[in-house]
């Protein structure tokens, strides 16, 4: 049984999307149990309409719902202990749930998750990892917004975290990893990126295969299984890809309705267009996984529908079922065991004489 805690108040639509999404998940994943946190006056009527969800869930009333425009510090200060977001995360910390899902305020969710769950001992800052559709299938891309700016050590951490996620999701023994850069040549890019590449190349980890630098167009090509960057560039890349997908969809829709012959052609090509829509459906890849914490938290897009929120839940389900956290900790231990011990400072003769 996979136990999933749900912040029912998160997102643009709250329980109206969340509860129907839970019903879809139960149909596909009957071995789940939900711990739902939210305002009773909004959640209870919906649970009464979805009997299967009610039977597979426990519900806890929460007085506070974190708003989408709340500042992270404000949400943390006023939302701790009583908000549906905090309670959903806390259920993971207390061992009552295996994973937390929320469509709420990203900054608030990350702040609360870091405060409640803490980062894994050797991780300085967490990352948000997204599933990216590619010409070869799917890739993991991180960070897409948690850490703005990253040094070499953090980029190495992200590589290890992303590779562990790719192994868990894609059943790969040794995922390929690339660092996003302005060119594939080793002399190009920021010093932090070049230093991270040097370490990954020299250390030779068994958990991943470092392929060097990759460029922006390599993300969609699926050149590597894991693309690593810092959160500023990663978030821009993600939003650009989402906008481009919507732009292409509008272009196709306009082209297919422009003339009579185009409309007739659309009738004959309906099957192909249906497959294209499915490939470009951002709901299928909904859900960003917070990596580097002592627990699994998945952030759903705030404006998604019930199918998109269900996809985020199923992503969290897969992370638990495939033992993401144990994989991450084992990979980090392996990396740090290969690192040379820090050099000890020479003794100070004057200080020893004084003692």
C-alpha positions in Angstrom: 0.0 0.0 0.0 1.4 3.4 -1.0 0.3 6.2 1.3 0.0 9.6 -0.4 -0.7 12.8 1.5 -2.6 15.4 -0.4 -2.8 19.2 0.0 -6.4 19.5 -1.3 -6.4 23.3 -1.1 -3.4 24.0 -3.5 -3.6 25.2 -7.0 -5.9 27.5 -8.9 -9.0 25.2 -8.5 -8.4 23.4 -5.1 -10.6 20.4 -4.2 -12.7 20.7 -7.4 -9.7 19.3 -9.3 -8.0 17.4 -6.6 -10.8 15.0 -5.5 -11.8 13.9 -9.1 -8.0 13.4 -9.7 -7.9 11.0 -6.7 -10.7 9.0 -8.2 -8.8 8.6 -11.5 -5.7 7.4 -9.6 -7.7 4.8 -7.7 -9.0 3.4 -10.9 -5.5 2.9 -12.2 -3.6 2.3 -8.9 -5.9 0.4 -6.5 -3.1 -0.1 -3.9 -3.1 3.6 -2.7 -4.4 5.2 0.4 -4.8 9.0 0.6 -4.4 11.3 3.6 -6.3 14.4 2.5 -5.8 17.8 4.2 -8.0 20.8 3.6 -11.1 22.8 4.6 -14.0 20.5 5.5 -16.7 22.7 4.0 -15.1 22.4 0.6 -13.7 18.9 0.7 -16.5 16.9 2.4 -19.2 17.6 -0.3 -16.8 16.3 -3.0 -15.9 13.2 -1.0 -19.6 12.4 -0.7 -19.7 12.4 -4.5 -16.7 10.0 -4.9 -17.4 7.0 -2.7 -14.2 5.1 -3.8 -12.0 8.1 -2.8 -13.8 8.4 0.6 -13.3 4.7 1.4 -9.6 4.9 0.5 -8.9 8.1 2.4 -8.6 9.7 5.8 -9.5 13.4 6.0 -8.1 16.1 8.3 -9.6 19.6 8.5 -7.1 22.4 8.3 -8.0 26.0 9.1 -5.5 27.7 6.7 -5.0 27.3 3.0 -1.8 28.8 1.6 -2.6 31.3 -1.2 -0.9 31.2 -4.6 0.4 34.7 -4.1 1.7 34.3 -0.5 5.4 35.0 -0.1 7.3 31.9 1.1 8.4 33.6 4.4 4.8 34.7 5.0 3.4 31.3 4.3 6.0 29.6 6.5 5.3 32.0 9.4 1.5 31.9 9.3 0.9 28.5 7.7 3.0 26.3 9.9 1.1 23.8 12.1 -2.3 24.7 10.7 -2.2 24.9 6.9 -3.1 22.0 4.6 0.2 22.3 2.9 2.2 22.0 6.1 0.1 19.1 7.4 0.6 17.2 4.1 4.4 17.6 4.3 4.5 16.8 8.0 2.7 13.5 7.3 5.8 12.4 5.3 8.1 13.5 8.2 6.1 11.5 10.7 6.1 8.4 8.6 2.3 8.5 8.1 2.7 9.0 4.3 5.3 8.0 1.7 5.0 11.0 -0.5 3.3 14.4 -0.5 1.5 16.0 -3.5 0.5 19.7 -3.8 -0.4 22.1 -6.6 0.1 25.0 -4.3 2.5 28.0 -4.2 5.9 26.6 -5.3 8.0 28.9 -3.1 5.9 28.2 -0.1 5.9 24.5 -0.7 9.7 24.4 -1.1 10.2 26.6 2.0 8.0 24.4 4.1 9.4 21.2 2.7 13.0 22.3 3.5 12.0 23.4 7.0 10.0 20.3 7.8 11.9 17.5 6.1 15.4 19.1 6.0 17.9 18.2 3.3 19.9 15.0 3.1 23.1 15.4 5.1 25.5 16.0 2.2 23.1 18.1 0.1 23.5 21.8 0.3 20.4 22.9 -1.6 17.5 20.8 -3.1 16.4 20.8 -6.7 13.1 20.4 -8.6 13.3 17.8 -11.3 10.9 17.6 -14.2 10.0 14.9 -16.7 10.7 16.2 -20.3 9.2 14.6 -23.4 11.9 14.0 -26.0 12.3 12.5 -29.5 13.7 9.4 -27.8 11.1 9.1 -25.1 11.6 11.0 -21.8 14.4 12.7 -19.9 14.9 14.1 -16.4 15.7 17.8 -16.3 16.9 19.6 -13.1 16.9 22.1 -11.6 13.8 23.9 -13.0 13.4 26.5 -10.3 14.5 25.7 -6.8 18.1 26.9 -6.7 18.9 30.1 -8.6 22.6 29.9 -9.4 24.6 26.9 -8.4 28.3 26.1 -7.7 30.2 23.1 -9.0 29.4 21.0 -5.9 25.7 21.6 -6.2 25.7 20.8 -9.9 27.4 17.5 -9.1 24.8 16.8 -6.4 22.0 17.5 -9.0 23.7 15.1 -11.4 23.6 12.3 -8.8 20.0 13.1 -7.8 18.8 13.2 -11.3 20.5 10.0 -12.2 18.9 8.3 -9.3 15.5 9.5 -10.4 16.1 8.3 -14.0 17.1 4.9 -12.7 13.9 4.7 -10.6 11.6 6.0 -13.4 13.1 4.6 -16.6 14.6 1.3 -15.3 18.1 2.3 -16.4 21.2 0.7 -14.9 23.5 3.7 -15.7 21.7 6.8 -17.0 23.6 9.2 -19.2 24.1 12.7 -17.8 24.9 16.0 -19.5 25.5 19.5 -18.1 23.6 22.2 -19.9 26.0 24.7 -21.4 26.4 27.3 -24.1 28.5 24.8 -26.2 29.8 21.3 -26.1 33.4 22.3 -26.1 35.2 21.9 -22.8 36.6 25.4 -22.9 33.2 27.0 -23.0 30.8 28.1 -20.2 31.0 29.3 -16.6 33.7 28.1 -14.3 31.3 26.3 -12.1 30.0 24.2 -15.0 33.4 23.4 -16.2 34.6 22.4 -12.7 31.5 20.2 -12.2 32.2 18.5 -15.6 35.8 17.9 -14.7 34.9 16.2 -11.4 32.1 14.0 -12.9 34.5 12.9 -15.7 37.3 12.0 -13.3 35.4 10.3 -10.5 33.7 7.7 -12.7 30.6 6.9 -10.8 28.9 3.5 -11.3 25.5 5.1 -10.9 25.7 7.4 -14.0 27.6 7.9 -17.3 28.7 11.5 -17.7 28.5 12.5 -21.4 29.9 16.0 -21.1 28.2 19.3 -22.0 24.9 19.5 -23.9 23.1 22.5 -25.5 19.5 23.7 -25.4 18.4 21.8 -28.4 19.8 18.5 -27.0 17.0 18.6 -24.3 14.2 17.9 -26.9 16.4 15.5 -28.8 16.9 13.3 -25.8 20.6 13.3 -26.2 21.1 12.3 -22.6 18.8 10.8 -19.9 19.5 13.5 -17.4 20.1 17.2 -18.2 21.6 19.2 -15.3 21.5 23.0 -14.9 20.8 25.6 -12.2 17.3 26.8 -11.5 17.3 30.1 -13.4 18.1 28.6 -16.8 16.1 25.4 -16.1 12.9 27.3 -15.3 13.2 29.5 -18.4 13.8 26.4 -20.5 10.8 24.7 -19.0 8.4 27.7 -19.5 9.8 28.2 -23.1 9.0 24.6 -24.0 5.5 24.8 -22.5 4.8 28.0 -24.4 6.2 26.6 -27.7 4.0 23.6 -27.4 0.9 25.8 -27.0 2.1 28.0 -29.9 2.4 25.0 -32.2 -1.0 23.7 -31.2 -2.6 27.0 -32.1 -0.7 27.2 -35.4 -2.0 23.7 -36.3 -5.5 24.5 -35.3 -5.6 27.6 -37.4 -4.0 25.9 -40.4 -6.5 23.0 -40.3 -9.6 25.3 -40.3 -8.4 27.8 -42.8 -9.8 26.3 -46.0 -12.2 23.6 -47.0 -9.4 21.3 -48.3 -7.6 21.7 -45.0 -10.7 20.7 -43.1 -11.1 17.6 -45.4 -7.4 16.8 -44.9 -7.9 17.0 -41.2 -10.7 14.4 -41.3 -8.3 11.9 -43.0 -5.4 12.7 -40.7 -7.4 12.6 -37.4 -5.5 9.6 -36.1 -2.1 11.3 -36.6 -3.3 14.5 -35.0 -4.6 12.6 -32.0 -1.2 11.0 -31.5 0.4 14.5 -31.9 -1.9 16.0 -29.3 -1.1 13.2 -26.9 2.7 13.7 -27.4 2.3 17.5 -26.8 -0.1 17.2 -23.8 1.7 18.9 -20.9 -0.6 17.2 -18.5 1.1 13.9 -19.2 4.4 15.2 -17.8 2.9 17.2 -15.0 4.8 17.1 -11.7 8.1 18.4 -10.4 9.9 16.2 -7.8 11.7 18.0 -5.0 15.0 16.1 -4.8 17.6 16.3 -2.0 15.1 16.2 1.0 14.6 13.5 3.6 11.2 12.7 2.0 9.5 12.9 -1.4 7.4 15.9 -2.3 5.9 16.4 -5.8 4.7 19.8 -7.0 1.8 19.8 -9.5 1.2 22.7 -11.9 -1.2 25.0 -10.2 -3.5 25.5 -13.2 -3.8 21.8 -14.3 -7.0 19.8 -14.5 -7.8 16.5 -12.8 -5.9 14.5 -15.4 -2.8 16.5 -14.8 -3.0 16.3 -11.1 -3.5 12.6 -11.3 -0.3 12.4 -13.4 1.6 14.2 -10.6 0.2 11.7 -8.0 1.2 8.8 -10.2 4.7 10.3 -10.5 5.0 10.3 -6.7 3.6 6.8 -6.6 6.4 5.6 -9.0 9.1 7.4 -7.0 8.0 5.5 -3.8 7.4 2.1 -5.6 10.9 2.3 -7.1 12.6 3.3 -3.9 13.9 6.7 -5.0 15.2 7.8 -1.6 17.3 4.7 -0.8 18.8 5.0 -4.4 19.7 8.6 -3.8 21.4 8.0 -0.4 23.3 5.0 -1.8 24.6 7.0 -4.8 25.6 9.9 -2.6 27.5 7.6 -0.2 29.3 6.1 -3.2 30.3 9.5 -4.6 31.6 10.8 -1.2 33.5 7.6 -0.6 35.5 8.3 -3.8 36.4 11.8 -2.8 39.7 12.4 -1.2 39.6 13.3 2.5 40.1 17.1 3.2 43.8 17.9 3.9 44.5 18.6 7.6 46.0 21.9 8.4 49.6 21.7 9.7 50.0 22.1 13.5 50.9 25.6 14.7 54.2 25.3 16.6 53.7 28.6 18.4 50.3 27.4 19.6 51.7 24.1 20.8 54.4 25.8 22.7 51.9 28.1 24.4 49.9 25.0 25.5 
